[in-house]
Amino acid sequence: MSCKYLFQYFPFLFLTVLLGLVTCLCSSAFAAKIAVIKSADIPPFREAIKGFKQSFDGTFEQYVLKKGKKSKNTELFYNVQQSNVDAVFALGTKAAKLTHQHLSKTPIVFAYVLNPDKLKDSGGNTQLSGIRMAVPPREQFKTLKNILPNIKRVGVIYDPEKTEDVIIEARLTATVSGLTLIEIPIFTKGQAIGAISSLNDKVDAFWMVPDSTLISKESLKHLFLFSIKNKIPVIGISKKYVKYGALFAVSFDNEDMGRQAGELLNNIGNKKAADTIPLESPRKFNLAINLKIANRLGINIDEEIVEEATDVIH
């Protein structure tokens, strides 16, 4: 029986076979095999993996770094290398740094990394891309102005070695938002408490940045006491800091960050070089508000803003 005869009498059979071949070929173009390496097994990373599963088209295996066991982690990276993965999704600064060191030729997409530009500029593996950990200042200042339209002066304490890039972006954003940024650079943890105290009568609000020189148990305790005593609201980094005493925080959505990483890795699976993919910012944000703190500061937050918040602490 000729193919011409089959097509004449069974056209749907040919269309079904053709569609199956096209689907197979399209799937194979994206079927990357990757390793997911986590600095620790913590809730934000688990939420990110949930989103990652929704968007990534290939297969993957998960690994968690061992605390303080260099030999165990060396063995982990040896196993990853032997598995011939197409790329790595690294969650956390430690995972990104160690992957960068051990897998010099494997494309890496990272998330939850402080100072990602320094990681890219540190040499070694150039096949790097990822998602910035910081929420763009424009999102935070926009929310600040929505809650407190009359705010003019915003204080910030930072280590130029760690978060200079965030401050540069914030200067431009603050000007556009009608805000004046009062900056105090510090270089050691011991300078943080004195720097916080020096802002009294100089600022209308305090903006936290994800800077390890600023953030310690002692400095946070001092910051939130300073906030209540002087009626100066704090813009937190995440919901955790809103629970501690910040008025509000705009934070990235962990699950969507995972989806975003999956999409980047699909590009790599489709033979797009990681070093040609620019660093991205988070694209979905959550708002947490502490109404208890608002009451203590004498601040009334519009009901519409409260209703839009993801988390509200009463």
Helices and strands as residue ranges (DSSP letters): H 3-9, H 11-30, E 33-38, H 43-55, E 59-64, H 70-82, E 87-91, H 93-102, E 108-111, H 116-120, E 128-130, H 137-147, E 153-158, H 160-176, E 180-185, G 189-191, H 192-197, E 205-207, H 217-230, E 234-236, H 239-244, E 248-252, H 254-269, G 274-276, E 285-290, H 291-297, H 303-308, E 311-313
